[in-house]
Amino acid sequence: MFYSEDIIEDVRQQNDVVEVISSYVKLQKKGSNYMGLCPFHNEKSPSFSVSQSKQMYHCFGCGVGGNIFTFIMEYENYSFTEAVKYLAERAHITLPEGEFSEEEKRKADTKQSLLNIYKLAATYYYYQMYNSPKGKLAYDYLKGRNLSDETIKKFGLGYSNVSGGLYGYLKSKGYEDTLLNMSGLFSYNEKSGVYDKFWNRVMFPIMDVNNKVIGFGGRVMGDSKPKYLNSPETLLFDKSRNLFGMNIARTSRRRNIIICEGYMDVIALHQAGFNNAVASLGTALTGMQANLIKRYTESVLLTYDSDEAGVKAALRAIPILKDVGLTVKVIDMRPYKDPDEFIKNMGADAFEERINNATSWFDYETDALAKNYDLTDPESKTKFFNELAKKMLEFTEELERNNYAEAIARKYNIELKNFQKLINYYGAQNIVKSESINNFSKKDDKVNAKTDMIKEAQKLLLTWFVEEQRLFELLEGIITPDDFSDDLYKKAATILFSQYKESKNVVPAKIINAFESKEEQNEVALLFSTNIGEIVDNNGERKDFMELTIMERETYLNQLVKKIKLYSIEEQMRNSVDMSVFQQCSKQKAELQKMHITLGTV
């Protein structure tokens, strides 16, 4: 949909990038920017930077970046138009009627058609369970799992028969094969033709938080593999972003959310009154899912299977949940394997008691670690305490680390003073390792600076223009957009110079909208996120920019400008056969050597 640049800019200005992103990601102020763990890839050390002054974000780990529109598009899997509408609604801005571009109209129509197909498919599966001979087997299976008709209806459970009837049903509704193939509901084979991908399975509709069916899970009725099958990823379905049962759990009045491994666990808990249960969709928990949970609660309870695989899954999930700021506890379901078994055998009251006695994530991790050692053997016990000491370094706050150290000392009967000495020993080792890595990185920086110093210089200068806009006046007639060799840099510089010429002000976040592909948006975000706080001098040494004197900054600016301008002039000479151009460039090179830019007081 077409909206004027003025409307889009108004929506952007009314949505502060830090405020919006902090509702998805836990951010902490670091200097002039805000830092957090990137929601688009798993990481332990924050590399996701959000700039309030530039209204942009960039992850130095995975490379994603952009403005508030690109963040919402990437996180929510929205189109640009959907992101504009979402942010306009958030800022209480009434958008005028707009016109769809052909591409936007096609994509919106496709999404809506897929939603219609999934809704029809869910209805069809539900009907088949109650009205087909094979469907009775599925119904009996669910009743055998102690599910009531009310629960079956609540979750829209159904049956996918073996006759391929769904395909014929949807074709009769006018849907073409191209769209049906995109739905992920069918397999197309030259020999056997088209058949239902979920044939002979109990069906579990997967809904987004707005109660719209976006995919399916299917549980096989026979001995076929895999036991559970999920929809492939489509325009609507991304298993890393969604959670089964979240459409109900998000409105629960309970203070926390229970995370399970499977569909039946979620359904059994809901039937028992625990309507705050959710499950990941056949994969390990992701950071995107953790951030989704964080929108609705501050606390989670893990109820993964009590077997070895379940313990490993819980240990993987704990740091992901903690990294987004959630409080994590683990429910002990032994001697039963999962919540479904527990509820069947012990009932809801007993499960409520287990919730009240849930283990803290730290005790769960240390108990799991202790199982790897024989604590009756002195040598094994010593190794265990060494591993515990290393683990204590995960706590960055000294008070928190000391509190947990005291708890460990009491639990395992070790003298606190000795345990703290062990923690300090490993802490000192980490500092030495960190310094070694930094020294190694400096060597890498020297190599990289030499191999790509022009591009790096152009990035630095563009960032400098944004940080200190008086450079536009100082460098007028010296540096132009044509002096940027990279096409993307040149386009960004052209827009930047045009912004300053029109309003004597630049807005980097606005520039992002001029680039269509995610790759270009990420690169432009990096372009204006280059760390001018640290510079690399001619010897390849790093220096803190803020500690430089005005004279030193002036010297560095002249070196930077001359380097970029000289490269630009030589490129013109290399690419031209016109003698007059060659002579003009030679004259410019001579003048460049005499040029000196006076920076003056900042």
Secondary structure as GFF3:
##gff-version 3
##sequence-region A 1 602
A	DSSP	alpha_helix	5	13	.	.	.	ID=ss1
A	DSSP	alpha_helix	17	21	.	.	.	ID=ss2
A	DSSP	beta_strand	28	30	.	.	.	ID=ss3
A	DSSP	beta_strand	33	36	.	.	.	ID=ss4
A	DSSP	beta_strand	48	51	.	.	.	ID=ss5
A	DSSP	beta_strand	56	59	.	.	.	ID=ss6
A	DSSP	beta_strand	65	66	.	.	.	ID=ss7
A	DSSP	alpha_helix	68	76	.	.	.	ID=ss8
A	DSSP	alpha_helix	80	90	.	.	.	ID=ss9
A	DSSP	alpha_helix	102	131	.	.	.	ID=ss10
A	DSSP	alpha_helix	133	144	.	.	.	ID=ss11
A	DSSP	alpha_helix	149	155	.	.	.	ID=ss12
A	DSSP	beta_strand	158	160	.	.	.	ID=ss13
A	DSSP	alpha_helix	165	172	.	.	.	ID=ss14
A	DSSP	alpha_helix	177	182	.	.	.	ID=ss15
A	DSSP	beta_strand	186	189	.	.	.	ID=ss16
A	DSSP	beta_strand	193	196	.	.	.	ID=ss17
A	DSSP	beta_strand	201	207	.	.	.	ID=ss18
A	DSSP	beta_strand	213	220	.	.	.	ID=ss19
A	DSSP	beta_strand	228	230	.	.	.	ID=ss20
A	DSSP	alpha_helix	246	249	.	.	.	ID=ss21
A	DSSP	beta_strand	257	260	.	.	.	ID=ss22
A	DSSP	alpha_helix	263	271	.	.	.	ID=ss23
A	DSSP	beta_strand	277	279	.	.	.	ID=ss24
A	DSSP	alpha_helix	287	294	.	.	.	ID=ss25
A	DSSP	beta_strand	299	302	.	.	.	ID=ss26
A	DSSP	alpha_helix	308	323	.	.	.	ID=ss27
A	DSSP	beta_strand	327	330	.	.	.	ID=ss28
A	DSSP	alpha_helix	339	346	.	.	.	ID=ss29
A	DSSP	alpha_helix	348	356	.	.	.	ID=ss30
A	DSSP	beta_strand	359	360	.	.	.	ID=ss31
A	DSSP	alpha_helix	361	370	.	.	.	ID=ss32
A	DSSP	alpha_helix	378	392	.	.	.	ID=ss33
A	DSSP	alpha_helix	398	412	.	.	.	ID=ss34
A	DSSP	alpha_helix	416	451	.	.	.	ID=ss35
A	DSSP	alpha_helix	453	467	.	.	.	ID=ss36
A	DSSP	alpha_helix	471	474	.	.	.	ID=ss37
A	DSSP	three_ten_helix	481	483	.	.	.	ID=ss38
A	DSSP	alpha_helix	487	503	.	.	.	ID=ss39
A	DSSP	alpha_helix	508	512	.	.	.	ID=ss40
A	DSSP	alpha_helix	518	527	.	.	.	ID=ss41
A	DSSP	beta_strand	534	536	.	.	.	ID=ss42
A	DSSP	beta_strand	542	544	.	.	.	ID=ss43
A	DSSP	three_ten_helix	545	547	.	.	.	ID=ss44
A	DSSP	alpha_helix	550	574	.	.	.	ID=ss45
A	DSSP	alpha_helix	579	594	.	.	.	ID=ss46
###
